[in-house]
C-alpha cells in the first residue's frame, strides 16, 4: 500500500485538490473522493487514476516521476473518457454488427463464468492425494481389462463377472479394446501410474490380486473399463518427491477437471433430457443438404470455406419440432435455425450422414445448456460480470467511433507515414533474438556435471562431442535458428 499512497500524493500535486483547515493549512478531504478532472457530469478521481496506472503491465508502465508525466497520463485518461462519452452520445445503441459481436462476447463470458464457478472452483488436489499418487510411482500393476462403449454395458459386465463368468470369454466377445496378444483376451500387461484415469488408478493400486473393479471412465475418453487386478512389482529409480509433485498435481487436476466437466454436463443432459424426433431429423437432413460447388469439389475443406445461407421453411415446416426438452421450451425448425446461425457455416449439418447431424445437435445443446445453467445460477448478475460487459461495450463503442467517424476520412500520404515511422521507430524495433547451443541428457546428475564443466571454462563443442560419445540418448544441438 505504500507505493499507492505515494502515487496518490503525486496525483494530488497534479490536481491541486486540497482543503483548508481552520488554521489555514492544507489537508486532504477524508470523505469525498479527490476529483482530478470534470467532464460534464462525469469525473476522473484519484482512485481511478491509480487503478488505471496499476492495470498497465509493469514492463510498459510509464514513469510518473515528474509533474509533466503525471499531467500527460491524466490527459490520456481525459481523452479516453471523452471518447467514451462522445461515443455514447453518438451511438447509444451499438450498430447491429457490433451488437452481434457483443452478444457473442457475452456468451463467451457466461461460459467462462460457468466453467469457473461449477467446475474449476470445485476441483482441487489434496496433499493426501499427492502423497498417494507419488506412492503409486513406486509400483507397477499387472491388469486385465474389458473396454465397453457405454456405462450401462460396463455395469452389466461387472455384474456378470462378479457372478463368476469367465473374464477371458467376455473380453473376447464384448471388449472393444485391441489386445497385444490375441491368444490372451483381456490381458493388458504391466501398467504404470498415470496411464489411466485417477479414479481408476486409485482403485487398481488399492485392490488385491484377483479383485475386479470398475466401471471406470477411460482417461479423457467416453468409454468404460472393467478391470481384473493382478500382481504388482516395485519400480526403481523413482524421481525425488519435489520433482514429481508439481507434475503429479498437474496430472491430477487435469483428470479431476475432465471428470467434473463430464459429471456436470451429464447432470444437465439428464435434467433437460434432449430428444430428437425422426421427423425433425429428416427435415434438417433435407434443408441443410450441401455438396461442394464444382470449383471446390476437389477441396477437402470446402465445407469450411463455402458461403451458406439459412434455409427457408413453409409455415408447417417452421413449426416442426427438432429438439424436445424437459423443463424448457422445445426447439422448432425456426428456433433451431436461429440458434445455428451463431455458428460458423463450417459447423452446420451437411445432410449426408445422420451422425454428423447428431454431432451438431450435441454441440449446440451443450453450449445452450451451459448458458441456461449460467443464467439459472445468476452468474450474469454478479458485479464482476456486469463490469466486464460494461467495459467491453465501452471499448466497442469507442472503437466504432474511432474507425467510422474520427478516422473515416483519414488518408495519410506516404511521406506522412514515413515521418511517423521515423519519429516513433522505437515502437517498431524487433525484439532481440539469440542463437542457442543446447545439450539435453536424461540424467540430472550428468546435466549438473556438464554445467559445472561449462562454468569452469570448457568449450561447448568439446562438451557436445563428449556427451554424445558417453550417452546414446543425449541430444546436442550446436546452434539453434534465431
N, C-alpha and C positions, 0 to 999 in steps of 0.2 A: 504493500500500500504506500510505501514511502515515495516511490517514483511517481505514483498517481498524484500524491499531494504536491510534489514538486512541479509536475506538469500543470496541475490546476493553478498553482501560483504563477506560472508563466502565462497561462491563459488570462488571468486577471490583469496582467500587465497589458495584454492586447486589448482587453475590453475596457479597462479603466473603470470597471464597475466596483464601487465600494460605497460604504455608508459612513456617515459622520457620527461619532459617538457624542455624548453630552460634553466631553471635554475637548471636542474638536478633532480628535484623532480618527484615522480611517480604520474601519473594521469590516470584515465580511458580514453580510447579512446571513444569518444562520438558517432561516426557514425557507426563504424563497430561492429558487434556482438562479444562478448567475446567468444573465442574458448577455450574450456576446453580439448578437445581431437580430434585428427585427425585419421581417419581410411581410408586410401587410399584417394579417392576423397571426402569422406564424413566427417562430423564433428559433434561434440556434443557441443552446445553452452550453455552459462549460462542460457539463456531463456528456453531452452529445459530442463535443469537441474531443474529449478524452477517449470516448468509446470509438469514434471514427479513427482516431490515431492508432489505437491499440489493435484495431482489426487489420491494419496493414502488416504484412509479414515483416519480421524484424530485418530481413536482408534488404528489403526495398523501402523501409520506413524512412522518411526524410528526417534530418536532424532539425530540431526546433530550438536551436541554441542561440537564436538571435531574434530580435523583435520583428525584423522583416520576414524571417522564415515563418514565424507564428502568424503574422498577418497574411502571408501567402497561403498557408494552409487553411486559415479561416476563410479567405476569399474563395478557395476551392470548394469549401463546404457551402458557401453562399451561392456560388454558381450552380452547384448540384441542386440545392434547394429551389433556386429559381427555375431550373429546368423541370423539376418535379411539379412545381406549382403551375408553370406555364403549360406543361403537357396535360395536366388535369383539367385546366380551363378549356383548352382546345379540344381535348378528347376525353370527356367524362366517361364515355363508354369506349372500350377498345374496339378498333375495327374488327370485322368478322374473322379475318385470318389470324389476327393477334389473339382474339378471344379463343379461337380454336387451340392455339399453342398454349395459352394459359390453362385451358381445361386439361390438356394433356399433362402439363406440369403438375396440376392439382392431383390428378390421378396417380402420377408417379410418387408424389409426396405422401399421399394416403397409403399407397402400397408400402412405401418405406416405413411409415408410422406403424402400420400393421405388423410388418416383419420385426420391427424393433420391440414393440410392446408385447406381442403374443408369441414371438419366437426367440429373438436374440436375448432379450432380457430374462427369459425363462430358462436359459441354458447356462450351466456353469460346471466347472470341473473341480472336485474337492481334492484336498491333499491326500485323503484316503484312497481315492480313485487313482491318483498319480502313483502312489506307492504300490497299489495293486498292479497297475499296468507295468510298472518297472519290474516287479517281481515276475511277471509273465515272460519278460525278455530272457529270463534265465532258463526257460524250458521250451521244448517243442513237444507237440502232442500229435499222435497218430489218430486220424479220424477216417470214418466212412460217412458219406453224405448222400442224401437224396434231395435233388433240387426240383421244386414244383412251381408252376406258374401263378397259382393263386393261394391265398391264405386258407380258404375252406378245404382245398385239396390237401394242403400240408397238414392241417389239423386232423383230417380223416386219416392221413398216412400215419401220423404219430399214434393215433388210437389203434390202428391195426398192428403197428409194431409193438405197442405196449401189451397187446393181446397175444403176442407170440408169433406173428407172421415173420417169414424169412426176410431179413434185410436185403440180402442179395437178390432174391426173386423180385421184390418190389422195386428195387433200384433198376433192375434190368427192364422191367415192364413200364415203369412210370417216370423215372427220372429224366429230366431234360439236360442234365449235366454230362459233358463228354469226359469219360474216364480215360486215364493214361493207359491202363491195362484192360483191354476188352474182356479178358478172362477173369477179371476180379471186379464185377459190377458193384458199385458203391464205394470202392476203396479210393480214397483221395491221397493218402500218404501222410508224411510228417509235415506239419504246418507250423509257422512261426507266429508269434504275437504280432498283431497289426494287419494280418491277412484278411480278417473278416470283421464284420460289424462289432462294435464294442459290446453290445448286449450278448451277442453270440459268443464272443471271446470269453466273457466272464463266465458264462455257463459251461463252456467246453473246458476251460482251465480249472474250473471248480468241481468238475464231475469226476466220478470214479470210473475206472476202466469197465467197459461194457454198458455203461449208462447211456440212455437215449434222451437227447434234449432237443427242444425246438417246439414249434417252428420259430425261426428267426429270419428276419429280412436280410436279403443279400446286401452286401456293403454297397451303398449308394445305388441300389437297384430296386426292382419291383417284383422279384421272385423270392421264394422262401425255402430255407434249408431245414431239413430234419437230419440230425447228426447222431451217429453212434461213436462214442469216445473210446479210444484205445489207450495204449500205454503212453507214457511221457518219458522224455530224456533231457538231461541237463545240456545247456549250451554254454560254451566257454567264451571268453573274450567279450563279455557284455560291456558296453561303453559305460563310463562313470555316470553316476546319477545326475550330476549337474549338467552334463552334456545332453542327456536323453530327456530330462524333464521338460524343457521347452518344446521339443519335438512331440513328446507324448501328449502334452497339453493341447497342442495344435491339432493332433490327430483325434483326440477325444472330443474336442469342441466341434470339429467338423462332423464327426459321426453323430454326436448328440443334436447338432443343428439340423442335419438331414432328417433324423428320426422325428424331431419335434415338428419340423415343417410337414412331414408326411402325416403325422398324427393330427395336426391342426387341420390340414386340408381334408383328410379323411372325415374328420368330425363335421366339417362344413358340408361336404358332399352327402353325408348321412342325414344331416339336419334338413337340407333343402331338397335332397333326393331328385336330381335332374333325370328326366326321362325323354326319350327321343322317338316320337311316333313315326311309324313307317311312312305314312303319307307325307309328313314333313321332310323326311329324308329324300323321298322320290322327287319332291318339288325342288329341293336345294340342289340335288344332283343335276336336274334338268336346267334350272335357271343359272347355275354357276358353271355349267359345262364350258370348258375352254380348251382350245387347241392352238398351238403357235401359228402365227401368220406365216405365209410362205417364206418371207425373207428371214424368219427366225427359226425355221423348223430344224436346223442343224445346231442350234444353240441349246445346250442342256440347261442353261439358266434363263431361258426365255420367259418362263413364268414369273421370274423375279423382276424382269425388266419391261415386260409388256404393260401398256396402259389399259386398264379395265374400268368399266363403269358399272354402277349399281344396276341390277336387273329391274325390270318393270313387272308389275303384277296386275292381274284383274282384281276386282273387288273381292271375289271369293278367295282367290289365291292369297291375297294380302292378309286374310284372316286365318289362314291355315296355321295350326299350332306346330311350331318347330321344336320347342323345348317346353316340357311341363315341369313345374316345380311344386314342392310343398311350401306353404307359408308365404311365398312371394308370387307376384303375377307371372303367368306363363309368357313365353316369347312367341308371338306370331311372326309370319314372314316379314312383315313391315318392320317390326321391332328388331328382329334378328339382323336385317339388312342395315338398319341404322347403327346398331352396335358394331357390326362387322366393318362399317365404313371407317372406323377409327384405326383399323389395322392396315398395314401396307398390303397392296394387292397381291404381292408375292405370297402372302399367308392365306389368301382366300381359297375356298374349295375350287377344285378344277373339274369335278364331275366325272372323273374316270374311275375312282376307287372309293368305296364306302369307308374304308379305313382312313383315307386321307381326310374325308369329311368329318369323321369322328375325332381326328386329331384337332381339327379346327374347333369343333364343339368343345372339346376338353380344355383347350387353351382359353377360349372365350369365357367359359363358365368359371374356370379357376380365377381368372382376372376379375370377373364380375363379383364372385362371392367374396373375394378379398376386400373389394371396395364396399360391398354390403356390410361385411363384418366391421370394417373400419368405421363406418357410419353408425352401426349399432353400438359400438364401444365409444362413440363420440370422439374419436381421435382427431377429427377435423374441427373440433370445437375448442381445442387447447389453445392457450395463448401463444405457445411456440409455433403451432401450425398456422395460426392467423397471421403472426408476424412474418413468417416465411412467405406466405401467399401475398401479403400486402407489399412486401419488399420486391417480390418478383413482378407484381403488376406495375409497381412504380418504375422498375427498370425497363420493362417492356414499353411502357407509355413514353418514357424519356427517349428510348432508342428510336421509337417510331417518329417522335417529334424531330429528333436529330436528323434522321435519314430522309424523312419525307417533307420536312419544312425548312430546317436550318440549312442543310447542305444539298437540298434538292436541285438548286441551280448552280452548285459549285462545279467549276470545270477548270482546275488549275493547269497552267501551262507547264511544259517540260522544264522550262527554266525555274519556275516556282518550286516544282518538285525537287529538282536538283539542289536548289538553295536550301530547302527544308532539310534535305538529307545531310548536306554538309554541316548545317547548324546543329543537327541532332544525331550525328553519326554514331555517337557513343551508345545510343539506344539500340542500334542495329549491329553492334560488334558481336561477332560469333564467339561463343564460349571457348575457353582454352581447351585444346584436345591433347591427348597424350597417347603415346605408344607404350605398351606394357610387355614385360617379359614375365612369363608365368611358368611355374613348376608346380604340378599337382601330384601329391602322393597320397596313398590310402592310410598311412600310419602317421599319427600325430607326432610321435617321438622323432620319426625320421624328418618330418617337416620342421620341427624345432631345431634339429641338428643342421639342416640346410640353412635355416635362417641365421643361426649362430655363425656359420662359416661365411655367409654373405656379409653380415655385420662386421666380421673380422677382416674383410677386405678381399675375399675370394671373388674371382671373376664369374659373371653369370654363365658365360659359355662353358667354363670348366665345370661348374656345378651341374649344368644341364647334362653334359655328357656323362658325368659321374653318376648322376641319378638314374639316367636311362639304362646304364650298364648294370646298376645294382637292383633296380625294381622294374620288372617287366610291365607292371600295371601302371607305372607312372606316366604322366603326360607332361611334356615340357614344350612350351611354345617360345621360340626365340624372340618373336616380336609380333604383337597383335596389330591389326589395322588401326588407323587413327580413330 
